Amino acid sequence: MSDNEIGTKDRESFLSGMKLTRRGVLSAGAAMTVAAALNRPNFAYAQDLKFCASLGWTVWESGRHIVNGYKDAIARLGGTLTIADANYDIKKQADQIAAFVASKPAAIFITPADSAAISPAVQAAVASGIPISVATATCRTRR
């Protein structure tokens, strides 16, 4: 067996033992966004980094997973997290994103109530240079 075949079998074995969860995926996404924030040129490190999350909803189980995933990531990486729930109100979420951009956090996490409707607010946030993480996908697992 070649080294490449061994590496492939090891990777397959490792991946088959992993179970993806919403919380795990969101924690990983938040951690990557935080890493991007900390890796920006001319980033001034502070004792207490500030992060913001504009969530389209938090009322359902999926919303609780999202909140917990973001909280876990920030707890592990350090800093504070401000969470705003738009409760499916598109204008409210766009206003939340604009307010977060004005506060200049280290990064902003967004779970859109309606991706298309808030895209101008997200585009403005991206243009600000603040790292943005937008979570909109569903992960399916085999049963």
Secondary structure, 3 states (H helix, E strand, C coil): CCHHHHHHHHHHHHHHCCCCCHHHHHHHHHHHHHHHHHCCCCCCCCCCCEEEEEECCCCCHHHHHHHHHHHHHHHHHCCEEEEEECCCCHHHHHHHHHHHHHHCCCEEEEECCCCCCCHHHHHHHHHCCCCEEECCCCCCCCC
